[in-house]
Amino acid sequence: MEFIKLNIYTQSQELETLMTRLEDLGVSGFEIHDAADFNSFLENGMKGGNGFSDLAAWDYVGEELEPLKTQETHLTLYLTTDEQGKELLDKVYVLCADLRIDKSVVREEDWADCWKEYFKPFKVGERFLIKPTWENAPETERLILEIDPASAFGTGQHESTRLCIEMLEGVIGSECTLLDIGCGSGILAIGALILGADSVVMIDVSENAVKVARDNAIQNGFMDDRFTALCGDITKSAELLKQIGEEFDVVTANIVADVIINMSGLFPQFLKEGGVLITSGIIEERLEEVITALEASDGRDSSKLKITEIRKDSGWCAVKAVKSAD
């Protein structure tokens, strides 16, 4: 089924009046796109203000929401393509004669993919160009990483993911092995393979994320002799720990501060002596807690994690640590 999609552009202070007038015409529903409202949520709601007290523990806003920070304020509405819808369309144009309106026709099944219009090829770090699978790559000497996150986390646009990729560029070499905990779309593990890693293990608690990560690895030309994708919670499953098995040269965990803190004692057992941990998804306010937890963690061989680098970007932090017996 097809619908007429209208984006009607206005000012934040005019939204309520516009919605009331459209409702009077018979428009029954809207999508509200307002950067001011979204930024108010980020600044106040996540701290428990503005009535969002139950969200006070949120550290993380998914990177697919990043475009909302700078969007132009507008209402989106959908009208049917029958005679009734066309009559209503004419009335909307008369009412909004002084406003800019973008009109398009969409299929109902395409709505779930509307976010894709915001995802374009972009550079990360010194070596990568990340591009969605549905876009053509520009001419470049950079390493191309193709990704389709579907409903999993990880396009590379979020600061935490970019920080991890930048750190990976300096630690991945040939014959390197990597474990990616909370792999999401698989972007970090696949990036490691592109950089020359011998093999990677990707793990996530979401079955869908594991499927997406596997599909993305194949999309980038890697077969299952180079990667393993597992589903489960390594903090609760002894069987899963057995499946992971070996110690790795590099472990990545782009998650959130609380999970990193809770898992801090596990990281050393996954690392070889001299192995590197790269962890992110940490808001700056939680950085010291994470550092304290990582530095206090002990491996089975009494080894420790030594913090060697901290990077920050727009309030987000990534921490690199090395497993050392000293």
N, C-alpha and C positions, 0 to 999 in steps of 0.2 A: 504494500500500500504506500502511496506517495502523499507527502504533506508539503504545504508551502511553509517555509521557514522564514521568519522575519526577525532581523536584529534592528531594534529601534534605539538609537543613541541619544542620550540625554545627560543631565548632570545629576550627581548624587542627591541633591536636595529636591530634585523634581521627580524622583522615582515614584514616591507614594501618590502624588497627584496624578501622574500619568497612568499608574495602575488602576486607580479609581475610575478614571475616564474610560479606559479600555474595558473594564468590567461592565460599565454602563452600556457599552456597545454589545456586550455578549461574549467577550473573551473570558475564558474560564480558568486559564492557568498561564504561569510565566516561569521563565528561568531568569533570575536576577544576577547580573554580573557587575559587581561594584568593588573596585580595588580598595576604596576607603573602608568599606565594611569588612573585607577580608583582612586587611592590615590591622584593623581594630581587634579582630579576633586573635591574630598572631601576637599582638602586643599586650592584650589584656585577658582574652579568654583563656589562653594557655597558662596564665598565672592564677587563674581562678577568679578573675574579675568579670564585670559585665554579665553576671548571671551564668557564667560557664564554670561554676565551681567544681563540677564533676570532671572537668578536663584539666584540672590543675597539675596532674601528673604527666601530661603529655610532654615528651621531649621532641617528638618527631612529627613533621608534616611531610607527607609523601611528595616526592619531586614532581609528580604529575600535576600537583597543585601550584607549582612555582609560577606559571604564567598568570595566575590570578592576582599576583602582587602588582602587576603593571597594566592590567587590562583596562580598556576604555569602558566607561560605565554605559551599560545598555540593558535592555530587556530583550529576551528571546521568546517568541511565541510561535506556535504551530497551528496552521489552519488547514482544514480539509480542502481537497481540490474539487469538491462538488459545487453545485450552484450556491448553496448556503455559505460555503467557505469563501467563494469568490465575492459574494455580496458583502460579507464581513470584511474582506480584504479591502474593498473600495472604501468602506467606512473608516477603516484604520488609516488609510492614506489621507483622507480628508482631515481626520482628527490630528494627524501628525505631519501636516503639510510643512511645518517649519523645522522638522527634525530630519536627520539623515536616517534612511532606512535601507538596509541591505536585504535583498530578497533572493532566495534560492529554493530549489525543490530537493527534498531528501526522501530517501526510502526509510521506512520504519526500521528495517534491519541495520541501517547505517548509523543509527543514533549512538549505539554503544561505542562506535569508533570516532566520534566527533573530536575527541582529544588529540587525534593524530595530526590535525592541522597545525598544532603548536610544536610538533617534534620535527625539526629539520637537522641536516648534518651540521656538526660543530666540532671544533678542535678541543682536545683535552691534553694537558701536559705538553711535553716537548715532541711527542711522537705519534699521538693518536688522532684520527678523525673518526668520530662516532656518527653513524648514520642509521636511520630506521631502514628496515628491509624494503619498504615500499618507495624509498626515494633513491634517485640516481646520485652517485658520488661525483663530486667535482674532481677535476684534475688535481692530483696531489701526490707528494712524495711521502706523505704520512702513512702510517699503518691504519688500514681501514677495519673498523670493528662494526659489524652489522648487528643490530639488535631489534627485536620486537618484544617489548616487555609484556604485551597482552595485559593481564590483570596482575602481573607480578611487579615487585619493586625493582627499579634499576634501569633508567634510560641513560644515566651518566650526567644528567643536567643538574642534579642536586649537588650542593657543595661537598657533602660527605663522600659521595661516590667519586667526584673529581679528585678530592684529596687522596683517596685510596689509590686511584689510578696513577696519580703523580708519584706516589711513593713506590708503587710497584715497578715503575720504570727504572728505578735505581737499584732494585734487588733481584729481579728475575734474570736468570741466565740459563744456558743450555743444561740439560739434565736436572734442572730444578723441579722439585715436586711441591704442590700447593694444596692446601685444604681451605675451602671457602665455606665458612659457617654462616648460615643465613644467606644463601646465595641469591635469592630472588630470581631475577632474570638470567643470572649466570654471568653478568657483565665482567666482574672482576676475574673470575676463573678463566673466562674466554680471553680476556685481555692478557692474562699470564701466558696462555698457550700461544697467542700471537707473538708475544715477546720472546718465545723460545722455550718455555717450560716443557719438560718431558711429559708430565702427566698432572692431572688435577682431580681432586674429589670435591664435588659440590653437594652441600647438604642443606635442607630447609625443612621446617615443620609443615609447610604447605605442599600437598601433592601437586597442586596446579603449578606452583613455582618450580618444582623439580621437573615437571614436564616442559615448561617454558624454557628452563635452562638447558635441558637436553636438546630441544629443538633449535635453540640459538647456537649451541655448539656445532651442531650439524650444519646449520646455515652458514657458519664461518669456515666450513671445510674440514672439521675435525670429526673423526670417527670414534666409536666407543672404546677403542684401544688406547685412546689418549685421555679419556675422562670417565669418571664414575659419578652418577647422580643418585643420591640417597634421600629418602624422606624419613624424618623422625626428629625426636628431641634428644640430643646427646646427653642432656643432664638427667634423663630419666631412663634411658634404654641401655642396659649393659650389652645387649646383643648388637646394637648399633655401634657401640664403641669397638666391639670385636671386628665388625665389618670395615670400619675405618682403618683399624690395625696399626699401620706403620707410623713412624715419626716423619715429619715433613720439613722441608727447607723453609717454607713460608706458610703462615696461617693468616687468613684475612677474616675479619668479623666486622662488617658494617651493619651494626644493629642499633641499639640504644644503650644509654649509660647503665641503666639498672641491670640489663641482661649481661652486659660486659662485666660488671662488678660481680654478679652471681656466678659467672663462668670463669672468673679470673684464675681459680685454682686448677682448672682443666687445661688452660692454654699450654703450660710448660710440658705436659705429658704428650702433647701433639707435636712438639718441636724437637728437632735434632739439636745437639749442642751447637751453639752459634746460629741457630735458626732465628728467623725474623717473624715477629707478630706485627701486623698492621690492623689497627682497629679504629673505627670511626662511628659516626652517628651520635656524637657526643656534643651536646650544647656546652658553650663555654662555662656556664655556671656549674656544670657537673664535672668539669675536667679534673680538678684536684681530687675528687672522690675516686675517679677512675684510676688516676695515677697511683694513689695510695693503695688501692686494691691490687693493681698489677704488680707493684713493687713488693707487696707482702706475700705474693703467691709463691708456693714451693713446688718444684717438680718432684717426681718419685726419687730422683737422684740428688735431692737437695739443691738443685740448680735454682737460679732466680731469674726473673725478668728485669733487665736493665733498660730504662727508658733512654733512647738515643736521639729521638727527634719528635717534635710536636709542630704540627702545622695548623693554621687557623684560616678560616674564610667565612666572612659574614656571620660570625657568631657560632660557627661549627668548627669542631676540632677533630684532628686525626692524630693518633699516637703510634709511633713505631718503637718496638722494644726488641731486645736481643736476649736469647736464652744463654745464660752464662753461669758457670760453676763458681766464679769469683764473687 
